[in-house]
Amino acid sequence: MVLGFACAYAIASARATPLSSLVAALVVTAGLGAGAHVATGAFTWSGLAVLPMALVALRLWRTEQDPTTAPTKRPGAQLVVRAVLAGVLVAGLSTASHLLGAGLVGVLAGVPLVMSVVAPSIHRDAGSPAARSMLRGGLTVVPGTATFAAVLAVTLVPLGGPVAFATAGVAMALVNVGVTRWGDRIR
């Protein structure tokens, strides 16, 4: 879902306003989320399908020079607004969990929620290139996050909490190092 949100927002933001870009990205994310929720229930490791897709997206996504546009408003006020908005979204998801199911709420409450708050704010304040740069940065951790979740799901019961979390953490770190090195080679 992070992959879908990041790519959809980045594509839309090249020509659209922050609100229009957000709506486009949320529509894509909702479609992908519904499909993923149905598909991943059958096989724990199927979530790892995101790994090659994220690598392809990173390969095709041209890096841009990080813009240094100064924000138009005070950062403190923006931070409070973003925190309140994220809190409202989390509260809404929590309230709707009996309708959506815990699995889907868990997927939505993570990175897509944060990106849906931060991307439009950066887009509005610093422009589309800055928003796309932030989204690409977020995309680089998707393979490691997917690996962490898959390894944890498979090892939690047989190995117990501490060992499973340590194993998943090491797997995530190794994947993130690999993705970073791979990304450095293609730039």
DRENBAFI-84183 format. One record per residue (C-alpha): chain; residue in one letter; y, x, z. Coordinates in steps of 0.2 Angstrom, whole numbers. Last residue first. Example, Ala and Ser with C-alpha at 12.3 -4.5 7.8 and 13.67 -1.06 7.14 Angstrom:
BEGIN
<c = A; r = S; Y = -5; X = 68; Z = 36>
<c = A; r = A; Y = -22; X = 62; Z = 39>
***
This chain:
BEGIN
<c = A; r = R; Y = 33; X = 109; Z = -46>
<c = A; r = I; Y = 15; X = 108; Z = -49>
<c = A; r = R; Y = 9; X = 123; Z = -38>
<c = A; r = D; Y = 19; X = 117; Z = -23>
<c = A; r = G; Y = 11; X = 100; Z = -24>
<c = A; r = W; Y = -6; X = 107; Z = -23>
<c = A; r = R; Y = -1; X = 118; Z = -8>
<c = A; r = T; Y = 6; X = 102; Z = 0>
<c = A; r = V; Y = -9; X = 91; Z = -4>
<c = A; r = G; Y = -21; X = 105; Z = 3>
<c = A; r = V; Y = -11; X = 106; Z = 19>
<c = A; r = N; Y = -11; X = 87; Z = 21>
<c = A; r = V; Y = -30; X = 86; Z = 17>
<c = A; r = L; Y = -33; X = 100; Z = 31>
<c = A; r = A; Y = -22; X = 92; Z = 43>
<c = A; r = M; Y = -30; X = 74; Z = 40>
<c = A; r = A; Y = -47; X = 81; Z = 43>
<c = A; r = V; Y = -42; X = 90; Z = 59>
<c = A; r = G; Y = -34; X = 74; Z = 65>
<c = A; r = A; Y = -50; X = 64; Z = 61>
<c = A; r = T; Y = -61; X = 76; Z = 70>
<c = A; r = A; Y = -50; X = 77; Z = 85>
<c = A; r = F; Y = -48; X = 58; Z = 85>
<c = A; r = A; Y = -67; X = 56; Z = 84>
<c = A; r = V; Y = -70; X = 69; Z = 98>
<c = A; r = P; Y = -58; X = 61; Z = 110>
<c = A; r = G; Y = -64; X = 43; Z = 106>
<c = A; r = G; Y = -83; X = 43; Z = 106>
<c = A; r = L; Y = -94; X = 52; Z = 93>
<c = A; r = P; Y = -105; X = 38; Z = 87>
<c = A; r = V; Y = -92; X = 24; Z = 89>
<c = A; r = L; Y = -76; X = 33; Z = 83>
<c = A; r = T; Y = -84; X = 43; Z = 69>
<c = A; r = V; Y = -84; X = 31; Z = 54>
<c = A; r = A; Y = -67; X = 23; Z = 57>
<c = A; r = L; Y = -59; X = 39; Z = 63>
<c = A; r = V; Y = -64; X = 48; Z = 47>
<c = A; r = A; Y = -58; X = 34; Z = 36>
<c = A; r = A; Y = -41; X = 32; Z = 46>
<c = A; r = F; Y = -38; X = 51; Z = 46>
<c = A; r = T; Y = -42; X = 52; Z = 27>
<c = A; r = A; Y = -31; X = 38; Z = 23>
<c = A; r = T; Y = -17; X = 47; Z = 33>
<c = A; r = G; Y = -20; X = 64; Z = 24>
<c = A; r = P; Y = -20; X = 56; Z = 7>
<c = A; r = V; Y = -4; X = 46; Z = 11>
<c = A; r = V; Y = 6; X = 61; Z = 18>
<c = A; r = T; Y = 14; X = 66; Z = 1>
<c = A; r = L; Y = 20; X = 48; Z = -2>
<c = A; r = G; Y = 32; X = 49; Z = 12>
<c = A; r = G; Y = 41; X = 63; Z = 3>
<c = A; r = R; Y = 41; X = 54; Z = -13>
<c = A; r = L; Y = 49; X = 39; Z = -4>
<c = A; r = M; Y = 63; X = 50; Z = 3>
<c = A; r = S; Y = 66; X = 58; Z = -14>
<c = A; r = R; Y = 67; X = 41; Z = -22>
<c = A; r = A; Y = 79; X = 34; Z = -9>
<c = A; r = A; Y = 90; X = 50; Z = -12>
<c = A; r = P; Y = 90; X = 48; Z = -31>
<c = A; r = S; Y = 94; X = 29; Z = -29>
<c = A; r = G; Y = 110; X = 31; Z = -20>
<c = A; r = A; Y = 116; X = 39; Z = -3>
<c = A; r = D; Y = 121; X = 23; Z = 7>
<c = A; r = R; Y = 113; X = 9; Z = -2>
<c = A; r = H; Y = 98; X = 18; Z = -7>
<c = A; r = I; Y = 96; X = 26; Z = 10>
<c = A; r = S; Y = 97; X = 9; Z = 18>
<c = A; r = P; Y = 85; X = 1; Z = 5>
<c = A; r = A; Y = 72; X = 15; Z = 8>
<c = A; r = V; Y = 73; X = 15; Z = 27>
<c = A; r = V; Y = 68; X = -3; Z = 31>
<c = A; r = S; Y = 55; X = -6; Z = 19>
<c = A; r = M; Y = 49; X = 12; Z = 22>
<c = A; r = V; Y = 46; X = 8; Z = 40>
<c = A; r = L; Y = 36; X = -8; Z = 36>
<c = A; r = P; Y = 26; X = 1; Z = 23>
<c = A; r = V; Y = 22; X = 15; Z = 35>
<c = A; r = G; Y = 13; X = 5; Z = 48>
<c = A; r = A; Y = 14; X = -13; Z = 53>
<c = A; r = L; Y = 7; X = -19; Z = 36>
<c = A; r = V; Y = -10; X = -11; Z = 37>
<c = A; r = G; Y = -12; X = -17; Z = 55>
<c = A; r = V; Y = -6; X = -34; Z = 51>
<c = A; r = L; Y = -19; X = -35; Z = 37>
<c = A; r = G; Y = -33; X = -30; Z = 49>
<c = A; r = A; Y = -28; X = -41; Z = 63>
<c = A; r = G; Y = -28; X = -57; Z = 53>
<c = A; r = L; Y = -14; X = -65; Z = 43>
<c = A; r = L; Y = -13; X = -81; Z = 52>
<c = A; r = H; Y = -17; X = -76; Z = 70>
<c = A; r = S; Y = -7; X = -60; Z = 66>
<c = A; r = A; Y = 9; X = -70; Z = 62>
<c = A; r = T; Y = 17; X = -67; Z = 79>
<c = A; r = S; Y = 13; X = -49; Z = 78>
<c = A; r = L; Y = 20; X = -48; Z = 60>
<c = A; r = G; Y = 36; X = -56; Z = 66>
<c = A; r = A; Y = 38; X = -45; Z = 81>
<c = A; r = V; Y = 35; X = -30; Z = 69>
<c = A; r = L; Y = 48; X = -36; Z = 57>
<c = A; r = V; Y = 60; X = -40; Z = 71>
<c = A; r = G; Y = 58; X = -22; Z = 78>
<c = A; r = A; Y = 60; X = -14; Z = 61>
<c = A; r = L; Y = 76; X = -24; Z = 59>
<c = A; r = V; Y = 82; X = -19; Z = 77>
<c = A; r = A; Y = 78; X = -1; Z = 74>
<c = A; r = R; Y = 87; X = -1; Z = 57>
<c = A; r = V; Y = 102; X = -9; Z = 64>
<c = A; r = V; Y = 103; X = 3; Z = 78>
<c = A; r = L; Y = 101; X = 18; Z = 67>
<c = A; r = Q; Y = 114; X = 12; Z = 55>
<c = A; r = A; Y = 127; X = 10; Z = 70>
<c = A; r = G; Y = 123; X = 28; Z = 75>
<c = A; r = P; Y = 124; X = 35; Z = 57>
<c = A; r = R; Y = 142; X = 29; Z = 55>
<c = A; r = K; Y = 145; X = 21; Z = 38>
<c = A; r = T; Y = 147; X = 28; Z = 21>
<c = A; r = P; Y = 134; X = 41; Z = 22>
<c = A; r = A; Y = 138; X = 58; Z = 14>
<c = A; r = T; Y = 130; X = 62; Z = -2>
<c = A; r = T; Y = 119; X = 78; Z = -1>
<c = A; r = P; Y = 107; X = 73; Z = -15>
<c = A; r = D; Y = 90; X = 81; Z = -14>
<c = A; r = Q; Y = 87; X = 88; Z = -32>
<c = A; r = E; Y = 74; X = 78; Z = -40>
<c = A; r = T; Y = 55; X = 80; Z = -40>
<c = A; r = R; Y = 47; X = 72; Z = -55>
<c = A; r = W; Y = 34; X = 59; Z = -51>
<c = A; r = L; Y = 19; X = 62; Z = -62>
<c = A; r = R; Y = 10; X = 74; Z = -51>
<c = A; r = L; Y = 14; X = 65; Z = -35>
<c = A; r = A; Y = 8; X = 48; Z = -43>
<c = A; r = V; Y = -8; X = 57; Z = -49>
<c = A; r = L; Y = -11; X = 64; Z = -31>
<c = A; r = A; Y = -8; X = 47; Z = -24>
<c = A; r = M; Y = -21; X = 39; Z = -35>
<c = A; r = P; Y = -33; X = 52; Z = -32>
<c = A; r = L; Y = -32; X = 50; Z = -13>
<c = A; r = V; Y = -30; X = 31; Z = -13>
<c = A; r = A; Y = -48; X = 28; Z = -17>
<c = A; r = L; Y = -51; X = 34; Z = 1>
<c = A; r = G; Y = -49; X = 16; Z = 7>
<c = A; r = S; Y = -66; X = 13; Z = -1>
<c = A; r = W; Y = -74; X = 24; Z = 13>
<c = A; r = T; Y = -76; X = 9; Z = 25>
<c = A; r = F; Y = -85; X = -2; Z = 13>
<c = A; r = A; Y = -85; X = -20; Z = 11>
<c = A; r = G; Y = -69; X = -24; Z = 21>
<c = A; r = T; Y = -60; X = -12; Z = 10>
<c = A; r = A; Y = -60; X = -24; Z = -6>
<c = A; r = V; Y = -53; X = -40; Z = 2>
<c = A; r = H; Y = -39; X = -31; Z = 12>
<c = A; r = A; Y = -36; X = -19; Z = -3>
<c = A; r = G; Y = -33; X = -34; Z = -15>
<c = A; r = A; Y = -21; X = -43; Z = -2>
<c = A; r = G; Y = -12; X = -27; Z = 1>
<c = A; r = L; Y = -10; X = -23; Z = -18>
<c = A; r = G; Y = -2; X = -40; Z = -21>
<c = A; r = A; Y = 9; X = -39; Z = -6>
<c = A; r = T; Y = 14; X = -21; Z = -10>
<c = A; r = V; Y = 19; X = -26; Z = -28>
<c = A; r = V; Y = 29; X = -41; Z = -21>
<c = A; r = L; Y = 37; X = -30; Z = -8>
<c = A; r = A; Y = 42; X = -17; Z = -20>
<c = A; r = A; Y = 50; X = -29; Z = -32>
<c = A; r = V; Y = 60; X = -37; Z = -17>
<c = A; r = L; Y = 65; X = -20; Z = -10>
<c = A; r = S; Y = 72; X = -15; Z = -27>
<c = A; r = S; Y = 81; X = -31; Z = -29>
<c = A; r = L; Y = 89; X = -28; Z = -12>
<c = A; r = P; Y = 93; X = -10; Z = -15>
<c = A; r = T; Y = 101; X = -14; Z = -31>
<c = A; r = A; Y = 92; X = -11; Z = -48>
<c = A; r = R; Y = 91; X = 2; Z = -62>
<c = A; r = A; Y = 83; X = 17; Z = -55>
<c = A; r = S; Y = 79; X = 8; Z = -39>
<c = A; r = A; Y = 65; X = -2; Z = -48>
<c = A; r = I; Y = 55; X = 13; Z = -52>
<c = A; r = A; Y = 57; X = 21; Z = -35>
<c = A; r = Y; Y = 53; X = 4; Z = -26>
<c = A; r = A; Y = 37; X = 1; Z = -36>
<c = A; r = C; Y = 31; X = 19; Z = -33>
<c = A; r = A; Y = 34; X = 19; Z = -15>
<c = A; r = F; Y = 28; X = 2; Z = -11>
<c = A; r = G; Y = 12; X = 4; Z = -22>
<c = A; r = L; Y = 8; X = 21; Z = -14>
<c = A; r = V; Y = 12; X = 14; Z = 4>
<c = A; r = M; Y = 0; X = 0; Z = 0>
***
